[in-house]
Amino acid sequence: MRSAVKKEGFQFPVVIDVDKKTWRHWGNTMWPSVYLIDKQGRIRYWWFGELNWNEAGGQKLMEKRIQELLAEEA
């Protein structure tokens, strides 16, 4: 996983939750679960399931939300 993350150039934390402790703690019921966390560490947006399942438009929406969060003052 480390080599794949490095190869892709990810600049954000990647969580590996083999024993599902984080999954259970967050009360997840769907995979994937996508969370956007602001600069203060608060969960601001989330999406459960595939972002573009049946053309749901989740990818585009989350990209917009990411830009909004990046534009906010720290």
PyMOL commands that set and color helices and strands:
alter all, ss='L'
color gray80, all
select helices_A, chain A and resi 2-8+21-25+53-55+58-71
alter helices_A, ss='H'
color red, helices_A
select strands_A, chain A and resi 33-37+43-48
alter strands_A, ss='S'
color yellow, strands_A
deselect
rebuild
show_as cartoon
